Amino acid sequence: MQTLELFPPGRALPCVQAGPDLYFSESPRELELAKQLCRPCPLRTRCLEGAKERGEPWGVWGGEVFVDGRPVPFKRSRGRPRKHPLPPLPAELPAAQAEAC
């Protein structure tokens, strides 16, 4: 509930808008998208600090991917690597999504 008091009324946090499935996905592509959504969030720093203090075991917190309670640069997918990698995600979010934050 403290987060709601720190954020201006009438605006939703990116993690609330996207839902928890994206931020706790097994897919590395979806986790990268979640990290992009975190970039403009005004609570990003506090979110990351809180996750480190609590030792969150997994998920995206404050724009970082956590695996086994530690932030990591990226999460590997399960199984063997693909023979033909997927195309990279776009570098920038569409303006409409960035302004919603």
MOPAC internal coordinates of N, CA, C and O (Angstrom, degrees):
PM7 1SCF
backbone

  N    0.0000 0     0.00 0     0.00 0    0    0    0
  C    1.4495 1     0.00 0     0.00 0    1    0    0
  C    1.5275 1   111.95 1     0.00 0    2    1    0
  O    1.2310 1   119.72 1   153.83 1    3    2    1
  N    1.2977 1   118.13 1   -26.17 1    3    2    1
  C    1.4510 1   120.91 1  -179.51 1    5    3    2
  C    1.5314 1   110.54 1   -61.65 1    6    5    3
  O    1.2310 1   119.57 1   143.64 1    7    6    5
  N    1.3208 1   118.43 1   -36.36 1    7    6    5
  C    1.4571 1   122.28 1  -179.56 1    9    7    6
  C    1.5225 1   111.14 1   -59.02 1   10    9    7
  O    1.2310 1   120.29 1   139.97 1   11   10    9
  N    1.3233 1   117.04 1   -40.03 1   11   10    9
  C    1.4526 1   120.51 1  -178.89 1   13   11   10
  C    1.5231 1   111.60 1   -63.72 1   14   13   11
  O    1.2310 1   119.93 1   146.63 1   15   14   13
  N    1.3221 1   117.74 1   -33.37 1   15   14   13
  C    1.4584 1   121.23 1   179.23 1   17   15   14
  C    1.5292 1   111.35 1   -72.66 1   18   17   15
  O    1.2310 1   119.75 1   152.40 1   19   18   17
  N    1.3261 1   118.08 1   -27.60 1   19   18   17
  C    1.4546 1   121.82 1  -177.11 1   21   19   18
  C    1.5231 1   112.75 1   -84.30 1   22   21   19
  O    1.2310 1   119.99 1   165.36 1   23   22   21
  N    1.3104 1   117.63 1   -14.64 1   23   22   21
  C    1.4598 1   122.21 1  -175.75 1   25   23   22
  C    1.5096 1   109.93 1  -105.40 1   26   25   23
  O    1.2310 1   119.43 1   -39.90 1   27   26   25
  N    1.3330 1   118.70 1   140.10 1   27   26   25
  C    1.4698 1   120.84 1  -177.99 1   29   27   26
  C    1.5295 1   111.73 1   -58.33 1   30   29   27
  O    1.2310 1   119.90 1   -42.33 1   31   30   29
  N    1.3124 1   117.80 1   137.67 1   31   30   29
  C    1.4576 1   120.16 1   178.48 1   33   31   30
  C    1.5272 1   111.66 1   -63.51 1   34   33   31
  O    1.2310 1   120.92 1   -31.99 1   35   34   33
  N    1.3138 1   115.84 1   148.01 1   35   34   33
  C    1.4497 1   120.84 1   179.19 1   37   35   34
  C    1.5185 1   114.63 1    87.96 1   38   37   35
  O    1.2310 1   119.73 1   175.49 1   39   38   37
  N    1.3208 1   118.12 1    -4.51 1   39   38   37
  C    1.4676 1   122.07 1   177.72 1   41   39   38
  C    1.5132 1   108.81 1  -122.21 1   42   41   39
  O    1.2310 1   120.55 1   -46.57 1   43   42   41
  N    1.3018 1   116.56 1   133.43 1   43   42   41
  C    1.4621 1   121.13 1  -179.30 1   45   43   42
  C    1.5277 1   110.23 1   -97.23 1   46   45   43
  O    1.2310 1   120.84 1   -35.15 1   47   46   45
  N    1.3144 1   116.00 1   144.85 1   47   46   45
  C    1.4571 1   121.43 1   175.90 1   49   47   46
  C    1.5275 1   109.18 1   -69.26 1   50   49   47
  O    1.2310 1   119.83 1   -30.13 1   51   50   49
  N    1.3262 1   117.93 1   149.87 1   51   50   49
  C    1.4638 1   120.01 1   179.83 1   53   51   50
  C    1.5282 1   112.72 1   -57.86 1   54   53   51
  O    1.2310 1   120.22 1   142.35 1   55   54   53
  N    1.3208 1   117.19 1   -37.65 1   55   54   53
  C    1.4644 1   120.12 1  -178.73 1   57   55   54
  C    1.5297 1   111.44 1   -69.14 1   58   57   55
  O    1.2310 1   120.16 1   149.94 1   59   58   57
  N    1.3151 1   117.31 1   -30.06 1   59   58   57
  C    1.4614 1   121.03 1   177.93 1   61   59   58
  C    1.5245 1   109.32 1   -73.66 1   62   61   59
  O    1.2310 1   120.47 1   138.66 1   63   62   61
  N    1.3361 1   116.71 1   -41.34 1   63   62   61
  C    1.4606 1   120.83 1   179.96 1   65   63   62
  C    1.5235 1   111.53 1   -65.84 1   66   65   63
  O    1.2310 1   119.72 1   136.62 1   67   66   65
  N    1.3276 1   118.15 1   -43.38 1   67   66   65
  C    1.4657 1   121.86 1  -175.52 1   69   67   66
  C    1.5302 1   112.13 1   -78.74 1   70   69   67
  O    1.2310 1   119.92 1   151.67 1   71   70   69
  N    1.3055 1   117.76 1   -28.33 1   71   70   69
  C    1.4543 1   120.94 1  -179.74 1   73   71   70
  C    1.5228 1   112.35 1    90.20 1   74   73   71
  O    1.2310 1   120.40 1   -20.22 1   75   74   73
  N    1.3296 1   116.84 1   159.78 1   75   74   73
  C    1.4644 1   121.10 1  -174.11 1   77   75   74
  C    1.5264 1   114.48 1   -69.84 1   78   77   75
  O    1.2310 1   119.63 1   155.98 1   79   78   77
  N    1.3254 1   118.30 1   -24.02 1   79   78   77
  C    1.4686 1   119.55 1  -177.59 1   81   79   78
  C    1.5239 1   111.98 1   -59.41 1   82   81   79
  O    1.2310 1   120.02 1   143.66 1   83   82   81
  N    1.3078 1   117.56 1   -36.34 1   83   82   81
  C    1.4591 1   121.27 1   179.74 1   85   83   82
  C    1.5283 1   110.83 1   -70.03 1   86   85   83
  O    1.2310 1   120.03 1   138.83 1   87   86   85
  N    1.3078 1   117.56 1   -41.17 1   87   86   85
  C    1.4688 1   122.39 1  -175.04 1   89   87   86
  C    1.5248 1   113.57 1   -79.62 1   90   89   87
  O    1.2310 1   119.95 1   168.35 1   91   90   89
  N    1.3262 1   117.69 1   -11.65 1   91   90   89
  C    1.4596 1   122.15 1   178.74 1   93   91   90
  C    1.5262 1   110.65 1  -125.72 1   94   93   91
  O    1.2310 1   120.70 1  -151.42 1   95   94   93
  N    1.3124 1   116.27 1    28.58 1   95   94   93
  C    1.4570 1   122.51 1  -177.66 1   97   95   94
  C    1.5270 1   111.22 1   -73.15 1   98   97   95
  O    1.2310 1   120.88 1   -22.08 1   99   98   97
  N    1.3178 1   115.92 1   157.92 1   99   98   97
  C    1.4668 1   121.38 1   172.52 1  101   99   98
  C    1.5255 1   110.42 1   -88.46 1  102  101   99
  O    1.2310 1   119.98 1   165.94 1  103  102  101
  N    1.3276 1   117.64 1   -14.06 1  103  102  101
  C    1.4555 1   122.51 1  -177.00 1  105  103  102
  C    1.5336 1   111.11 1   -83.20 1  106  105  103
  O    1.2310 1   119.96 1   -58.21 1  107  106  105
  N    1.3330 1   117.68 1   121.79 1  107  106  105
  C    1.4634 1   119.63 1   177.11 1  109  107  106
  C    1.5346 1   112.59 1   -58.84 1  110  109  107
  O    1.2310 1   119.63 1   144.97 1  111  110  109
  N    1.3341 1   118.30 1   -35.03 1  111  110  109
  C    1.4729 1   120.86 1   178.62 1  113  111  110
  C    1.5233 1   110.91 1   -62.93 1  114  113  111
  O    1.2310 1   120.25 1   136.78 1  115  114  113
  N    1.3228 1   117.13 1   -43.22 1  115  114  113
  C    1.4627 1   120.30 1   179.49 1  117  115  114
  C    1.5221 1   111.05 1   -67.44 1  118  117  115
  O    1.2310 1   120.15 1   143.78 1  119  118  117
  N    1.3253 1   117.31 1   -36.22 1  119  118  117
  C    1.4663 1   120.08 1   177.72 1  121  119  118
  C    1.5287 1   111.04 1   -66.18 1  122  121  119
  O    1.2310 1   120.21 1   142.94 1  123  122  121
  N    1.3282 1   117.21 1   -37.06 1  123  122  121
  C    1.4661 1   120.25 1   176.42 1  125  123  122
  C    1.5276 1   110.47 1   -65.20 1  126  125  123
  O    1.2310 1   120.23 1   142.44 1  127  126  125
  N    1.3175 1   117.17 1   -37.56 1  127  126  125
  C    1.4684 1   120.52 1   176.36 1  129  127  126
  C    1.5283 1   109.91 1   -64.27 1  130  129  127
  O    1.2310 1   120.23 1   137.77 1  131  130  129
  N    1.3256 1   117.17 1   -42.23 1  131  130  129
  C    1.4663 1   120.92 1   178.16 1  133  131  130
  C    1.5315 1   110.37 1   -61.01 1  134  133  131
  O    1.2310 1   120.11 1   139.26 1  135  134  133
  N    1.3234 1   117.39 1   -40.74 1  135  134  133
  C    1.4642 1   120.61 1   177.90 1  137  135  134
  C    1.5256 1   110.71 1   -61.66 1  138  137  135
  O    1.2310 1   120.36 1   139.99 1  139  138  137
  N    1.3388 1   116.93 1   -40.01 1  139  138  137
  C    1.4668 1   120.54 1   178.42 1  141  139  138
  C    1.5206 1   111.13 1   -64.38 1  142  141  139
  O    1.2310 1   120.37 1   141.13 1  143  142  141
  N    1.3213 1   116.90 1   -38.87 1  143  142  141
  C    1.4634 1   120.00 1   179.34 1  145  143  142
  C    1.5242 1   111.41 1   -66.32 1  146  145  143
  O    1.2310 1   119.96 1   152.30 1  147  146  145
  N    1.3213 1   117.68 1   -27.70 1  147  146  145
  C    1.4676 1   121.98 1   179.87 1  149  147  146
  C    1.5320 1   113.13 1   -74.34 1  150  149  147
  O    1.2310 1   120.01 1   155.15 1  151  150  149
  N    1.3103 1   117.58 1   -24.85 1  151  150  149
  C    1.4756 1   120.86 1  -172.64 1  153  151  150
  C    1.5261 1   114.34 1   -50.74 1  154  153  151
  O    1.2310 1   118.80 1   129.62 1  155  154  153
  N    1.3340 1   119.89 1   -50.38 1  155  154  153
  C    1.4674 1   118.57 1  -177.14 1  157  155  154
  C    1.5330 1   114.38 1   -84.64 1  158  157  155
  O    1.2310 1   119.49 1   179.37 1  159  158  157
  N    1.3130 1   118.58 1    -0.63 1  159  158  157
  C    1.4671 1   120.92 1  -175.15 1  161  159  158
  C    1.5322 1   111.17 1   -68.02 1  162  161  159
  O    1.2310 1   119.73 1   -49.42 1  163  162  161
  N    1.3318 1   118.11 1   130.58 1  163  162  161
  C    1.4643 1   120.83 1  -179.51 1  165  163  162
  C    1.5289 1   113.30 1   -70.84 1  166  165  163
  O    1.2310 1   119.62 1   165.00 1  167  166  165
  N    1.3156 1   118.33 1   -15.00 1  167  166  165
  C    1.4661 1   121.26 1  -179.70 1  169  167  166
  C    1.5243 1   112.61 1  -100.96 1  170  169  167
  O    1.2310 1   120.49 1  -168.24 1  171  170  169
  N    1.3068 1   116.68 1    11.76 1  171  170  169
  C    1.4625 1   121.13 1  -175.34 1  173  171  170
  C    1.5330 1   112.35 1   -56.51 1  174  173  171
  O    1.2310 1   119.87 1   131.73 1  175  174  173
  N    1.3145 1   117.85 1   -48.27 1  175  174  173
  C    1.4660 1   121.68 1  -177.13 1  177  175  174
  C    1.5222 1   111.18 1   -63.33 1  178  177  175
  O    1.2310 1   120.16 1   133.79 1  179  178  177
  N    1.3201 1   117.29 1   -46.21 1  179  178  177
  C    1.4706 1   120.59 1   179.24 1  181  179  178
  C    1.5226 1   111.60 1   -64.81 1  182  181  179
  O    1.2310 1   120.61 1   142.43 1  183  182  181
  N    1.3235 1   116.44 1   -37.57 1  183  182  181
  C    1.4604 1   121.45 1   178.55 1  185  183  182
  C    1.5311 1   110.19 1   -62.07 1  186  185  183
  O    1.2310 1   120.56 1   133.60 1  187  186  185
  N    1.3262 1   116.54 1   -46.40 1  187  186  185
  C    1.4597 1   121.53 1  -179.80 1  189  187  186
  C    1.5279 1   111.19 1   -64.73 1  190  189  187
  O    1.2310 1   120.45 1   135.17 1  191  190  189
  N    1.3140 1   116.74 1   -44.83 1  191  190  189
  C    1.4703 1   120.58 1   178.53 1  193  191  190
  C    1.5259 1   111.24 1   -60.62 1  194  193  191
  O    1.2310 1   120.50 1   135.37 1  195  194  193
  N    1.3296 1   116.66 1   -44.63 1  195  194  193
  C    1.4560 1   120.98 1   179.49 1  197  195  194
  C    1.5172 1   112.27 1   -63.11 1  198  197  195
  O    1.2310 1   120.18 1   140.37 1  199  198  197
  N    1.3254 1   117.27 1   -39.63 1  199  198  197
  C    1.4643 1   120.66 1   179.40 1  201  199  198
  C    1.5209 1   110.97 1   -65.65 1  202  201  199
  O    1.2310 1   120.49 1   141.18 1  203  202  201
  N    1.3269 1   116.66 1   -38.82 1  203  202  201
  C    1.4672 1   119.90 1   177.75 1  205  203  202
  C    1.5242 1   110.91 1   -66.48 1  206  205  203
  O    1.2310 1   120.38 1   137.52 1  207  206  205
  N    1.3326 1   116.88 1   -42.48 1  207  206  205
  C    1.4685 1   120.85 1   179.37 1  209  207  206
  C    1.5213 1   111.38 1   -63.01 1  210  209  207
  O    1.2310 1   120.53 1   138.10 1  211  210  209
  N    1.3416 1   116.59 1   -41.90 1  211  210  209
  C    1.4665 1   121.19 1  -178.72 1  213  211  210
  C    1.5186 1   112.59 1   -79.06 1  214  213  211
  O    1.2310 1   120.17 1   164.49 1  215  214  213
  N    1.3215 1   117.28 1   -15.51 1  215  214  213
  C    1.4551 1   121.21 1  -176.92 1  217  215  214
  C    1.5266 1   111.78 1    66.70 1  218  217  215
  O    1.2310 1   120.86 1  -133.73 1  219  218  217
  N    1.3413 1   115.97 1    46.27 1  219  218  217
  C    1.4628 1   119.64 1  -179.39 1  221  219  218
  C    1.5251 1   109.78 1   -54.24 1  222  221  219
  O    1.2310 1   120.00 1   -51.40 1  223  222  221
  N    1.3232 1   117.60 1   128.60 1  223  222  221
  C    1.4611 1   119.45 1  -174.40 1  225  223  222
  C    1.5264 1   114.99 1   -72.20 1  226  225  223
  O    1.2310 1   119.51 1   149.87 1  227  226  225
  N    1.3236 1   118.53 1   -30.13 1  227  226  225
  C    1.4564 1   120.41 1  -177.68 1  229  227  226
  C    1.5142 1   110.89 1  -163.88 1  230  229  227
  O    1.2310 1   121.20 1   -12.07 1  231  230  229
  N    1.3384 1   115.30 1   167.93 1  231  230  229
  C    1.4612 1   120.81 1   179.46 1  233  231  230
  C    1.5160 1   111.73 1   109.46 1  234  233  231
  O    1.2310 1   121.24 1    -0.09 1  235  234  233
  N    1.3218 1   115.23 1   179.91 1  235  234  233
  C    1.4744 1   121.72 1   176.88 1  237  235  234
  C    1.5161 1   107.78 1  -102.53 1  238  237  235
  O    1.2310 1   121.00 1   -56.44 1  239  238  237
  N    1.3160 1   115.70 1   123.56 1  239  238  237
  C    1.4689 1   122.95 1  -179.34 1  241  239  238
  C    1.5151 1   107.93 1  -134.19 1  242  241  239
  O    1.2310 1   119.84 1   -56.46 1  243  242  241
  N    1.3137 1   117.92 1   123.54 1  243  242  241
  C    1.4632 1   121.34 1   177.88 1  245  243  242
  C    1.5176 1   113.15 1    59.05 1  246  245  243
  O    1.2310 1   120.13 1  -149.15 1  247  246  245
  N    1.3196 1   117.36 1    30.85 1  247  246  245
  C    1.4504 1   120.74 1   177.92 1  249  247  246
  C    1.5164 1   114.87 1    82.21 1  250  249  247
  O    1.2310 1   120.23 1  -169.51 1  251  250  249
  N    1.3285 1   117.17 1    10.49 1  251  250  249
  C    1.4664 1   121.47 1   179.20 1  253  251  250
  C    1.5261 1   109.47 1  -122.80 1  254  253  251
  O    1.2310 1   120.74 1   -34.49 1  255  254  253
  N    1.3323 1   116.19 1   145.51 1  255  254  253
  C    1.4635 1   121.67 1   176.42 1  257  255  254
  C    1.5202 1   108.26 1   -87.84 1  258  257  255
  O    1.2310 1   120.58 1   -51.64 1  259  258  257
  N    1.3273 1   116.50 1   128.36 1  259  258  257
  C    1.4561 1   121.78 1   177.12 1  261  259  258
  C    1.5237 1   109.37 1  -105.10 1  262  261  259
  O    1.2310 1   120.89 1   -47.67 1  263  262  261
  N    1.3420 1   115.90 1   132.33 1  263  262  261
  C    1.4533 1   122.88 1   174.62 1  265  263  262
  C    1.5192 1   106.33 1  -133.52 1  266  265  263
  O    1.2310 1   120.41 1   -55.15 1  267  266  265
  N    1.3151 1   116.82 1   124.85 1  267  266  265
  C    1.4689 1   122.71 1  -178.44 1  269  267  266
  C    1.5288 1   112.22 1    54.73 1  270  269  267
  O    1.2310 1   120.67 1  -141.65 1  271  270  269
  N    1.3282 1   116.32 1    38.35 1  271  270  269
  C    1.4598 1   121.46 1   174.43 1  273  271  270
  C    1.5191 1   115.73 1    81.35 1  274  273  271
  O    1.2310 1   120.16 1  -173.14 1  275  274  273
  N    1.3340 1   117.31 1     6.86 1  275  274  273
  C    1.4673 1   120.46 1  -179.60 1  277  275  274
  C    1.5186 1   110.07 1  -128.26 1  278  277  275
  O    1.2310 1   119.82 1   -36.91 1  279  278  277
  N    1.3368 1   117.96 1   143.09 1  279  278  277
  C    1.4666 1   119.62 1   174.31 1  281  279  278
  C    1.5327 1   109.79 1   -70.21 1  282  281  279
  O    1.2310 1   120.79 1   -42.85 1  283  282  281
  N    1.3218 1   116.09 1   137.15 1  283  282  281
  C    1.4660 1   122.06 1   178.06 1  285  283  282
  C    1.5334 1   108.36 1  -128.93 1  286  285  283
  O    1.2310 1   119.59 1   -23.89 1  287  286  285
  N    1.3471 1   118.40 1   156.11 1  287  286  285
  C    1.4598 1   119.92 1  -178.28 1  289  287  286
  C    1.5338 1   113.21 1   -63.45 1  290  289  287
  O    1.2310 1   120.30 1   144.35 1  291  290  289
  N    1.3275 1   117.04 1   -35.65 1  291  290  289
  C    1.4639 1   121.36 1   179.10 1  293  291  290
  C    1.5240 1   108.45 1  -160.73 1  294  293  291
  O    1.2310 1   120.83 1   -16.09 1  295  294  293
  N    1.3059 1   116.01 1   163.91 1  295  294  293
  C    1.4625 1   120.88 1   178.93 1  297  295  294
  C    1.5179 1   108.77 1  -108.56 1  298  297  295
  O    1.2310 1   120.89 1   -49.35 1  299  298  297
  N    1.3014 1   115.91 1   130.65 1  299  298  297
  C    1.4629 1   120.56 1   175.92 1  301  299  298
  C    1.5062 1   109.34 1   -76.65 1  302  301  299
  O    1.2310 1   121.14 1   -33.49 1  303  302  301
  N    1.3121 1   115.42 1   146.51 1  303  302  301
  C    1.4579 1   118.96 1   175.21 1  305  303  302
  C    1.5265 1   109.17 1   -77.15 1  306  305  303
  O    1.2310 1   121.22 1   -17.53 1  307  306  305
  N    1.3191 1   115.27 1   162.47 1  307  306  305
  C    1.4552 1   120.34 1  -179.49 1  309  307  306
  C    1.5252 1   109.76 1   -76.23 1  310  309  307
  O    1.2310 1   120.53 1   -29.39 1  311  310  309
  N    1.3133 1   116.59 1   150.61 1  311  310  309
  C    1.4564 1   120.96 1   175.55 1  313  311  310
  C    1.5182 1   113.37 1    83.78 1  314  313  311
  O    1.2310 1   121.66 1    16.66 1  315  314  313
  N    1.3112 1   114.42 1  -163.34 1  315  314  313
  C    1.4573 1   121.14 1  -178.46 1  317  315  314
  C    1.5227 1   111.04 1   -74.88 1  318  317  315
  O    1.2310 1   120.51 1   -29.45 1  319  318  317
  N    1.3188 1   116.64 1   150.55 1  319  318  317
  C    1.4713 1   119.54 1   175.26 1  321  319  318
  C    1.5274 1   110.15 1   -64.33 1  322  321  319
  O    1.2310 1   120.48 1   -27.67 1  323  322  321
  N    1.3281 1   116.69 1   152.33 1  323  322  321
  C    1.4581 1   122.38 1   178.66 1  325  323  322
  C    1.5258 1   110.27 1   -68.87 1  326  325  323
  O    1.2310 1   121.14 1   -33.02 1  327  326  325
  N    1.3376 1   115.43 1   146.98 1  327  326  325
  C    1.4631 1   119.67 1   173.14 1  329  327  326
  C    1.5243 1   110.45 1   -70.62 1  330  329  327
  O    1.2310 1   121.21 1   142.35 1  331  330  329
  N    1.3350 1   115.28 1   -37.65 1  331  330  329
  C    1.4558 1   121.52 1  -179.03 1  333  331  330
  C    1.5282 1   107.55 1  -121.71 1  334  333  331
  O    1.2310 1   119.79 1   -78.76 1  335  334  333
  N    1.3293 1   118.01 1   101.24 1  335  334  333
  C    1.4692 1   120.31 1  -176.42 1  337  335  334
  C    1.5258 1   112.84 1   -61.74 1  338  337  335
  O    1.2310 1   121.35 1   -28.23 1  339  338  337
  N    1.3224 1   115.02 1   151.77 1  339  338  337
  C    1.4593 1   121.38 1   175.96 1  341  339  338
  C    1.5257 1   109.38 1   -70.51 1  342  341  339
  O    1.2310 1   119.77 1   -26.12 1  343  342  341
  N    1.3289 1   118.04 1   153.88 1  343  342  341
  C    1.4776 1   119.34 1   177.39 1  345  343  342
  C    1.5276 1   109.95 1   -65.55 1  346  345  343
  O    1.2310 1   120.00 1   -28.40 1  347  346  345
  N    1.3320 1   117.61 1   151.60 1  347  346  345
  C    1.4702 1   120.45 1  -179.70 1  349  347  346
  C    1.5220 1   111.49 1   -66.84 1  350  349  347
  O    1.2310 1   121.48 1   -22.51 1  351  350  349
  N    1.3209 1   114.77 1   157.49 1  351  350  349
  C    1.4594 1   120.87 1   175.62 1  353  351  350
  C    1.5228 1   109.32 1   -71.98 1  354  353  351
  O    1.2310 1   120.06 1   -25.59 1  355  354  353
  N    1.3373 1   117.49 1   154.41 1  355  354  353
  C    1.4669 1   118.97 1   177.49 1  357  355  354
  C    1.5289 1   110.50 1   -62.40 1  358  357  355
  O    1.2310 1   120.93 1   -34.08 1  359  358  357
  N    1.3230 1   115.83 1   145.92 1  359  358  357
  C    1.4676 1   120.80 1  -177.23 1  361  359  358
  C    1.5185 1   112.14 1   -70.77 1  362  361  359
  O    1.2310 1   119.95 1   148.14 1  363  362  361
  N    1.2984 1   117.70 1   -31.86 1  363  362  361
  C    1.4622 1   121.86 1  -176.48 1  365  363  362
  C    1.5225 1   110.62 1  -118.16 1  366  365  363
  O    1.2310 1   120.99 1   -32.84 1  367  366  365
  N    1.3144 1   115.71 1   147.16 1  367  366  365
  C    1.4527 1   121.07 1   172.50 1  369  367  366
  C    1.5202 1   109.18 1   -79.12 1  370  369  367
  O    1.2310 1   119.79 1   -30.54 1  371  370  369
  N    1.3123 1   118.01 1   149.46 1  371  370  369
  C    1.4664 1   119.02 1   173.46 1  373  371  370
  C    1.5219 1   109.83 1   -57.75 1  374  373  371
  O    1.2310 1   120.29 1   -32.11 1  375  374  373
  N    1.3059 1   117.06 1   147.89 1  375  374  373
  C    1.4671 1   122.78 1  -176.25 1  377  375  374
  C    1.5238 1   111.52 1   -56.54 1  378  377  375
  O    1.2310 1   119.20 1   143.38 1  379  378  377
  N    1.3137 1   119.13 1   -36.62 1  379  378  377
  C    1.4552 1   121.99 1  -178.41 1  381  379  378
  C    1.5230 1   111.36 1   -63.56 1  382  381  379
  O    1.2310 1   119.99 1   140.56 1  383  382  381
  N    1.3495 1   117.63 1   -39.44 1  383  382  381
  C    1.4681 1   120.41 1   178.42 1  385  383  382
  C    1.5124 1   111.35 1   -72.00 1  386  385  383
  O    1.2310 1   119.64 1   140.45 1  387  386  385
  N    1.3257 1   118.29 1   -39.55 1  387  386  385
  C    1.4576 1   121.13 1  -179.07 1  389  387  386
  C    1.5250 1   111.01 1   -65.64 1  390  389  387
  O    1.2310 1   119.85 1   143.47 1  391  390  389
  N    1.3407 1   117.89 1   -36.53 1  391  390  389
  C    1.4637 1   120.90 1   179.97 1  393  391  390
  C    1.5194 1   112.01 1   -73.14 1  394  393  391
  O    1.2310 1   119.55 1   155.64 1  395  394  393
  N    1.3092 1   118.46 1   -24.36 1  395  394  393
  C    1.4699 1   121.63 1  -178.92 1  397  395  394
  C    1.5179 1   110.97 1   -67.81 1  398  397  395
  O    1.2310 1   120.30 1   159.05 1  399  398  397
  N    1.3309 1   117.03 1   -20.95 1  399  398  397
  C    1.4546 1   120.66 1  -178.86 1  401  399  398
  C    1.4864 1   108.17 1   -80.32 1  402  401  399
  O    1.2310 1   120.10 1   180.00 1  403  402  401

